[in-house]
Amino acid sequence: MKSLALSRDALLGYALAAIVFVVYLRFPAFASPASLLGVFNDTSILLILALGQMMVILTRCIDLSMASNLALVGMASAMVNASAPGIPIPLLILMAILAGAALGSINGLLVWKLDIPPIVVTLGTLTIFRGIIFLISDGQWVNAHEMSDTFKSLPRSFFLGLSLLSWCAIAVIGIVALIINLTATGRAFYAVGGNPNAAVYTGIDVGRTRFKAFVLAGALAGLAGYLWVSRYAVAYVDVAGGFELDVVAACVIGGISIAGGMGTVTGAVLGALFLGVIKNALPVVDISPFWQQAISGSAIIIAVTLNARTERRPGRIILKQAEKL
């Protein structure tokens, strides 16, 4: 499975390089280091959310409420900063992460304790979180002049040539990679997604494992909420509206199997970067941004087809047959 994942990641990496090269032929400046770093910076929030979604999908679940979680935490962070600008930004970021984790835990508990299908739970909380934003803000915006300078400056600050927003994404990549590859929780994600019945026999609590995935995804959504609002210096009800589809698309394009149990951190990162490059490249080559949706949709279909073929391999078929016994 690892060799297969590596080959998928390599294929996506080649596709990314090919797109950059084609755009370079039309507009050489696009492939400059500064431009590529700008693309990475623009994609950082999507990347953070995709890594959270990846952990959920690995367990055979899905979280469609991540963008609403982002928006709610972002609005709350902006309102807190506007009313109490003296709160240290590190503390505000910690509060955002904890708030996001709390929202994620709601999804996790409903899936774990009530055994409600994840797609139903998160479709419901998607709407609920948006409604709460309207209630706490009364439909009003929090604009740049209401936010403190320190609140807005963090994502725009630079360290060693990279924005702190990019450094946040890099840190999240490292942390998630450690969780996935070096902890029992990460191994449990794969076990639960690969074969929940077999996971039970090995002593893994399937419900608790899925709960952990939702909490971690929520925490990353909370972090992304602060980063989004502080970067764009505005908070309103429809922040990141529809962004959950981009998050799922990044995972699927990156080879994260919707059936669970298969995918890598590298794949999720490359999937997010694929969408980021497409988004930034199309205007450069004078192609309507509306083509981004068509290209993304085509990439999703291709990725799902590849995943489906992979899941027909003999080992997976044997496991599925064993589940029926």
HUCOR-V290798 format. One record per residue. N is the residue number from 1. RES is the residue in one small letter. PHI is phi in whole degrees, -180 to 180 (NA if undefined). PSI is psi in whole degrees, 0 to 359 (999 if undefined). NEAR is the number of other C-alpha atoms within 8 Angstrom. Layout:
n->N res->RES phi->PHI psi->PSI near->NEAR
n->N res->RES phi->PHI psi->PSI near->NEAR
This chain:
n->1 res->m phi->NA psi->322 near->5
n->2 res->k phi->-64 psi->318 near->5
n->3 res->s phi->-65 psi->324 near->6
n->4 res->l phi->-65 psi->316 near->7
n->5 res->a phi->-63 psi->319 near->13
n->6 res->l phi->-64 psi->321 near->8
n->7 res->s phi->-67 psi->322 near->8
n->8 res->r phi->-65 psi->316 near->10
n->9 res->d phi->-63 psi->318 near->13
n->10 res->a phi->-64 psi->318 near->8
n->11 res->l phi->-62 psi->317 near->8
n->12 res->l phi->-68 psi->323 near->12
n->13 res->g phi->-62 psi->318 near->9
n->14 res->y phi->-64 psi->321 near->8
n->15 res->a phi->-63 psi->318 near->8
n->16 res->l phi->-62 psi->314 near->10
n->17 res->a phi->-62 psi->322 near->8
n->18 res->a phi->-65 psi->319 near->8
n->19 res->i phi->-63 psi->314 near->9
n->20 res->v phi->-61 psi->320 near->12
n->21 res->f phi->-66 psi->317 near->9
n->22 res->v phi->-63 psi->317 near->8
n->23 res->v phi->-67 psi->324 near->14
n->24 res->y phi->-59 psi->322 near->11
n->25 res->l phi->-63 psi->329 near->7
n->26 res->r phi->-89 psi->323 near->7
n->27 res->f phi->-144 psi->88 near->9
n->28 res->p phi->-54 psi->329 near->9
n->29 res->a phi->-65 psi->340 near->7
n->30 res->f phi->-63 psi->329 near->12
n->31 res->a phi->-90 psi->8 near->11
n->32 res->s phi->-70 psi->153 near->8
n->33 res->p phi->-55 psi->318 near->6
n->34 res->a phi->-63 psi->319 near->6
n->35 res->s phi->-67 psi->316 near->10
n->36 res->l phi->-67 psi->324 near->10
n->37 res->l phi->-66 psi->326 near->9
n->38 res->g phi->-65 psi->321 near->8
n->39 res->v phi->-63 psi->316 near->11
n->40 res->f phi->-62 psi->319 near->11
n->41 res->n phi->-64 psi->317 near->10
n->42 res->d phi->-64 psi->333 near->8
n->43 res->t phi->-94 psi->356 near->11
n->44 res->s phi->-58 psi->316 near->12
n->45 res->i phi->-68 psi->318 near->11
n->46 res->l phi->-60 psi->320 near->10
n->47 res->l phi->-63 psi->316 near->13
n->48 res->i phi->-61 psi->315 near->14
n->49 res->l phi->-67 psi->322 near->14
n->50 res->a phi->-63 psi->323 near->15
n->51 res->l phi->-67 psi->322 near->15
n->52 res->g phi->-66 psi->316 near->14
n->53 res->q phi->-63 psi->324 near->15
n->54 res->m phi->-57 psi->315 near->13
n->55 res->m phi->-63 psi->323 near->13
n->56 res->v phi->-69 psi->314 near->15
n->57 res->i phi->-65 psi->326 near->17
n->58 res->l phi->-57 psi->332 near->19
n->59 res->t phi->-93 psi->16 near->17
n->60 res->r phi->69 psi->31 near->12
n->61 res->c phi->-124 psi->181 near->12
n->62 res->i phi->-153 psi->147 near->10
n->63 res->d phi->-122 psi->101 near->12
n->64 res->l phi->-87 psi->1 near->11
n->65 res->s phi->-100 psi->6 near->12
n->66 res->m phi->-62 psi->319 near->14
n->67 res->a phi->-68 psi->324 near->14
n->68 res->s phi->-70 psi->323 near->13
n->69 res->n phi->-59 psi->312 near->17
n->70 res->l phi->-55 psi->312 near->16
n->71 res->a phi->-66 psi->318 near->17
n->72 res->l phi->-67 psi->313 near->13
n->73 res->v phi->-66 psi->322 near->14
n->74 res->g phi->-62 psi->316 near->17
n->75 res->m phi->-64 psi->315 near->16
n->76 res->a phi->-62 psi->318 near->8
n->77 res->s phi->-63 psi->316 near->11
n->78 res->a phi->-65 psi->319 near->14
n->79 res->m phi->-67 psi->320 near->9
n->80 res->v phi->-64 psi->316 near->9
n->81 res->n phi->-65 psi->321 near->13
n->82 res->a phi->-66 psi->324 near->11
n->83 res->s phi->-88 psi->334 near->6
n->84 res->a phi->-139 psi->72 near->7
n->85 res->p phi->-65 psi->347 near->9
n->86 res->g phi->-80 psi->350 near->5
n->87 res->i phi->-65 psi->128 near->8
n->88 res->p phi->-59 psi->141 near->6
n->89 res->i phi->-61 psi->318 near->8
n->90 res->p phi->-57 psi->321 near->6
n->91 res->l phi->-67 psi->321 near->8
n->92 res->l phi->-65 psi->321 near->10
n->93 res->i phi->-65 psi->317 near->10
n->94 res->l phi->-61 psi->318 near->8
n->95 res->m phi->-62 psi->320 near->8
n->96 res->a phi->-65 psi->317 near->16
n->97 res->i phi->-64 psi->316 near->14
n->98 res->l phi->-67 psi->321 near->10
n->99 res->a phi->-64 psi->317 near->11
n->100 res->g phi->-63 psi->319 near->18
n->101 res->a phi->-63 psi->322 near->16
n->102 res->a phi->-64 psi->318 near->11
n->103 res->l phi->-66 psi->320 near->11
n->104 res->g phi->-64 psi->326 near->15
n->105 res->s phi->-66 psi->331 near->13
n->106 res->i phi->-62 psi->313 near->8
n->107 res->n phi->-59 psi->313 near->14
n->108 res->g phi->-62 psi->319 near->14
n->109 res->l phi->-67 psi->319 near->10
n->110 res->l phi->-65 psi->322 near->11
n->111 res->v phi->-71 psi->320 near->15
n->112 res->w phi->-76 psi->304 near->12
n->113 res->k phi->-83 psi->326 near->7
n->114 res->l phi->-101 psi->354 near->7
n->115 res->d phi->56 psi->39 near->7
n->116 res->i phi->-87 psi->139 near->9
n->117 res->p phi->-55 psi->135 near->7
n->118 res->p phi->-56 psi->322 near->11
n->119 res->i phi->-66 psi->326 near->10
n->120 res->v phi->-72 psi->315 near->8
n->121 res->v phi->-59 psi->310 near->12
n->122 res->t phi->-77 psi->335 near->13
n->123 res->l phi->-65 psi->321 near->10
n->124 res->g phi->-68 psi->312 near->8
n->125 res->t phi->-69 psi->333 near->10
n->126 res->l phi->-54 psi->312 near->14
n->127 res->t phi->-73 psi->320 near->9
n->128 res->i phi->-62 psi->314 near->8
n->129 res->f phi->-62 psi->320 near->12
n->130 res->r phi->-64 psi->320 near->13
n->131 res->g phi->-64 psi->321 near->8
n->132 res->i phi->-64 psi->322 near->9
n->133 res->i phi->-58 psi->315 near->15
n->134 res->f phi->-64 psi->321 near->11
n->135 res->l phi->-67 psi->315 near->8
n->136 res->i phi->-76 psi->336 near->6
n->137 res->s phi->-103 psi->351 near->9
n->138 res->d phi->57 psi->30 near->7
n->139 res->g phi->77 psi->5 near->9
n->140 res->q phi->-89 psi->156 near->8
n->141 res->w phi->-91 psi->153 near->9
n->142 res->v phi->-108 psi->113 near->13
n->143 res->n phi->-98 psi->172 near->9
n->144 res->a phi->-58 psi->320 near->7
n->145 res->h phi->-69 psi->345 near->5
n->146 res->e phi->-90 psi->349 near->7
n->147 res->m phi->-97 psi->147 near->14
n->148 res->s phi->-73 psi->157 near->10
n->149 res->d phi->-64 psi->322 near->6
n->150 res->t phi->-68 psi->326 near->7
n->151 res->f phi->-62 psi->319 near->10
n->152 res->k phi->-86 psi->343 near->12
n->153 res->s phi->-83 psi->333 near->10
n->154 res->l phi->-57 psi->307 near->11
n->155 res->p phi->-64 psi->338 near->11
n->156 res->r phi->-93 psi->351 near->10
n->157 res->s phi->-76 psi->155 near->8
n->158 res->f phi->-122 psi->147 near->8
n->159 res->f phi->-144 psi->123 near->7
n->160 res->l phi->54 psi->39 near->4
n->161 res->g phi->83 psi->357 near->5
n->162 res->l phi->-118 psi->145 near->9
n->163 res->s phi->-69 psi->154 near->12
n->164 res->l phi->-65 psi->335 near->12
n->165 res->l phi->-62 psi->316 near->12
n->166 res->s phi->-65 psi->320 near->11
n->167 res->w phi->-64 psi->324 near->9
n->168 res->c phi->-61 psi->317 near->9
n->169 res->a phi->-63 psi->318 near->12
n->170 res->i phi->-63 psi->318 near->8
n->171 res->a phi->-63 psi->319 near->8
n->172 res->v phi->-65 psi->319 near->9
n->173 res->i phi->-57 psi->313 near->12
n->174 res->g phi->-63 psi->316 near->8
n->175 res->i phi->-66 psi->314 near->8
n->176 res->v phi->-65 psi->322 near->10
n->177 res->a phi->-61 psi->319 near->10
n->178 res->l phi->-64 psi->316 near->9
n->179 res->i phi->-62 psi->314 near->10
n->180 res->i phi->-69 psi->319 near->12
n->181 res->n phi->-97 psi->338 near->8
n->182 res->l phi->-124 psi->6 near->9
n->183 res->t phi->-123 psi->158 near->9
n->184 res->a phi->-64 psi->327 near->6
n->185 res->t phi->-62 psi->316 near->9
n->186 res->g phi->-62 psi->317 near->11
n->187 res->r phi->-65 psi->326 near->11
n->188 res->a phi->-67 psi->325 near->11
n->189 res->f phi->-56 psi->312 near->16
n->190 res->y phi->-66 psi->319 near->13
n->191 res->a phi->-64 psi->315 near->13
n->192 res->v phi->-65 psi->318 near->18
n->193 res->g phi->-72 psi->325 near->15
n->194 res->g phi->-72 psi->317 near->10
n->195 res->n phi->-164 psi->94 near->10
n->196 res->p phi->-58 psi->322 near->10
n->197 res->n phi->-65 psi->316 near->8
n->198 res->a phi->-67 psi->325 near->8
n->199 res->a phi->-62 psi->322 near->14
n->200 res->v phi->-61 psi->319 near->10
n->201 res->y phi->-69 psi->340 near->7
n->202 res->t phi->-91 psi->4 near->6
n->203 res->g phi->93 psi->11 near->6
n->204 res->i phi->-88 psi->131 near->10
n->205 res->d phi->-84 psi->106 near->8
n->206 res->v phi->-62 psi->313 near->10
n->207 res->g phi->-62 psi->316 near->9
n->208 res->r phi->-65 psi->321 near->8
n->209 res->t phi->-63 psi->316 near->14
n->210 res->r phi->-66 psi->323 near->15
n->211 res->f phi->-59 psi->315 near->14
n->212 res->k phi->-61 psi->320 near->10
n->213 res->a phi->-63 psi->317 near->14
n->214 res->f phi->-66 psi->322 near->16
n->215 res->v phi->-66 psi->315 near->15
n->216 res->l phi->-64 psi->318 near->12
n->217 res->a phi->-63 psi->319 near->17
n->218 res->g phi->-64 psi->321 near->18
n->219 res->a phi->-62 psi->318 near->16
n->220 res->l phi->-68 psi->325 near->14
n->221 res->a phi->-65 psi->322 near->17
n->222 res->g phi->-64 psi->316 near->18
n->223 res->l phi->-60 psi->315 near->13
n->224 res->a phi->-63 psi->329 near->13
n->225 res->g phi->-62 psi->313 near->16
n->226 res->y phi->-63 psi->314 near->15
n->227 res->l phi->-62 psi->319 near->12
n->228 res->w phi->-64 psi->308 near->10
n->229 res->v phi->-67 psi->321 near->13
n->230 res->s phi->-72 psi->328 near->14
n->231 res->r phi->-71 psi->314 near->11
n->232 res->y phi->-91 psi->354 near->6
n->233 res->a phi->55 psi->42 near->10
n->234 res->v phi->-160 psi->145 near->10
n->235 res->a phi->-135 psi->133 near->13
n->236 res->y phi->-155 psi->174 near->12
n->237 res->v phi->-60 psi->319 near->12
n->238 res->d phi->-95 psi->21 near->7
n->239 res->v phi->-56 psi->133 near->7
n->240 res->a phi->59 psi->30 near->10
n->241 res->g phi->-62 psi->127 near->8
n->242 res->g phi->80 psi->359 near->7
n->243 res->f phi->-68 psi->339 near->8
n->244 res->e phi->-61 psi->331 near->12
n->245 res->l phi->-70 psi->321 near->8
n->246 res->d phi->-64 psi->323 near->10
n->247 res->v phi->-64 psi->312 near->13
n->248 res->v phi->-64 psi->319 near->10
n->249 res->a phi->-61 psi->318 near->11
n->250 res->a phi->-60 psi->319 near->16
n->251 res->c phi->-67 psi->313 near->17
n->252 res->v phi->-65 psi->315 near->14
n->253 res->i phi->-62 psi->327 near->14
n->254 res->g phi->-79 psi->4 near->17
n->255 res->g phi->89 psi->13 near->17
n->256 res->i phi->-79 psi->116 near->16
n->257 res->s phi->-74 psi->127 near->13
n->258 res->i phi->-62 psi->335 near->9
n->259 res->a phi->-75 psi->352 near->9
n->260 res->g phi->90 psi->161 near->15
n->261 res->g phi->79 psi->2 near->16
n->262 res->m phi->-144 psi->130 near->14
n->263 res->g phi->151 psi->162 near->13
n->264 res->t phi->-135 psi->161 near->9
n->265 res->v phi->-62 psi->318 near->12
n->266 res->t phi->-59 psi->318 near->8
n->267 res->g phi->-62 psi->316 near->17
n->268 res->a phi->-63 psi->319 near->19
n->269 res->v phi->-64 psi->314 near->14
n->270 res->l phi->-66 psi->324 near->13
n->271 res->g phi->-63 psi->317 near->16
n->272 res->a phi->-66 psi->317 near->16
n->273 res->l phi->-66 psi->326 near->11
n->274 res->f phi->-58 psi->311 near->10
n->275 res->l phi->-66 psi->322 near->11
n->276 res->g phi->-64 psi->318 near->12
n->277 res->v phi->-66 psi->317 near->12
n->278 res->i phi->-59 psi->314 near->9
n->279 res->k phi->-61 psi->320 near->10
n->280 res->n phi->-84 psi->335 near->9
n->281 res->a phi->-83 psi->325 near->11
n->282 res->l phi->-59 psi->314 near->13
n->283 res->p phi->-63 psi->329 near->10
n->284 res->v phi->-65 psi->323 near->10
n->285 res->v phi->-98 psi->20 near->9
n->286 res->d phi->60 psi->39 near->6
n->287 res->i phi->-109 psi->136 near->8
n->288 res->s phi->-57 psi->136 near->8
n->289 res->p phi->-58 psi->339 near->9
n->290 res->f phi->-64 psi->338 near->6
n->291 res->w phi->-69 psi->342 near->9
n->292 res->q phi->-58 psi->318 near->11
n->293 res->q phi->-64 psi->319 near->8
n->294 res->a phi->-66 psi->318 near->8
n->295 res->i phi->-67 psi->316 near->8
n->296 res->s phi->-62 psi->317 near->10
n->297 res->g phi->-63 psi->318 near->8
n->298 res->s phi->-64 psi->319 near->8
n->299 res->a phi->-64 psi->323 near->9
n->300 res->i phi->-64 psi->315 near->11
n->301 res->i phi->-61 psi->316 near->8
n->302 res->i phi->-63 psi->316 near->8
n->303 res->a phi->-64 psi->317 near->12
n->304 res->v phi->-64 psi->322 near->11
n->305 res->t phi->-62 psi->316 near->8
n->306 res->l phi->-63 psi->319 near->8
n->307 res->n phi->-63 psi->319 near->10
n->308 res->a phi->-63 psi->320 near->8
n->309 res->r phi->-66 psi->323 near->8
n->310 res->t phi->-64 psi->320 near->7
n->311 res->e phi->-73 psi->352 near->8
n->312 res->r phi->-90 psi->1 near->8
n->313 res->r phi->-60 psi->154 near->8
n->314 res->p phi->-53 psi->318 near->6
n->315 res->g phi->-61 psi->316 near->6
n->316 res->r phi->-68 psi->324 near->9
n->317 res->i phi->-64 psi->317 near->10
n->318 res->i phi->-61 psi->317 near->8
n->319 res->l phi->-63 psi->319 near->9
n->320 res->k phi->-66 psi->322 near->8
n->321 res->q phi->-66 psi->323 near->8
n->322 res->a phi->-66 psi->326 near->7
n->323 res->e phi->-64 psi->331 near->7
n->324 res->k phi->-81 psi->346 near->5
n->325 res->l phi->-76 psi->999 near->4
